[in-house]
Amino acid sequence: MKTAQLAVPILVGLLLAACGPSPEALEAEDAERATPPPPLEAPHDAPALAPWSYVSTPIAGQPRPQKAATLRNLRPDEDDPGSFEVVPTVQLVLRDDPRWGQSVYLVIEDGHFDCGEPCAFRIAFDDGEASRWAGRTASTGTRPALFIEDDAAFIAALEGAQRLRIAPVEGRSAPILFEVGGFSKARYRAGR
């Protein structure tokens, strides 16, 4: 009886093995597994995503943290001997602070902003027409800053844009350029 009980599973196993793929099919499967998939590539015309930084900073005595998104402007290639353009290093800051509310401003690392009286500048998103925006100068405590008065409209226009150009209304200096593609309003609101 024990022999019959062992014979049944052995026979079933042999039958199932005989129903499997042929040796040729197994070789084809092995060859397919050995071939690596093609690499994923972004389309050549896909815009590069800007290196935005998102942070959340606790504020003592406040129920919620300060949240910010920051980005540096485009600079000429240091290795380009033909570039004599002096471009200041400027940081674009979007900030939501529980004490002061939402702000959008530029911080210059070395130098100062001259936006005229009254303070105004021209801003263009992507290839759009530049329009006049009101601003005001202030200080961050360590560096000069230029605040964009209509922060809500600026952030709305920033969503989906790839490039940003900011220049004084009087054209006293070259425009400051930013690659803003990849801005995430959700990450800005979350602070991460």
Buried (B, 14 or more C-beta within 10 A) or exposed (E): EEEEEEEEEEEEEEEEEEEEEEEEEEEEEEEEEEEEEEEEEEEEEEBEBBEBEBBBEEEEEEEEBBBBBBBBBBEEEEEEEEEEEEBBEBBBBBBBBEEEEBBBBBBBEEEEBEBEEEBBBBBBBBEEEBEEBEBBBEEEEEEBBBBBBBBEBBBEBBEEBBBBBBBBBEEEBEBBBBBBBBBBBEBBEEBE
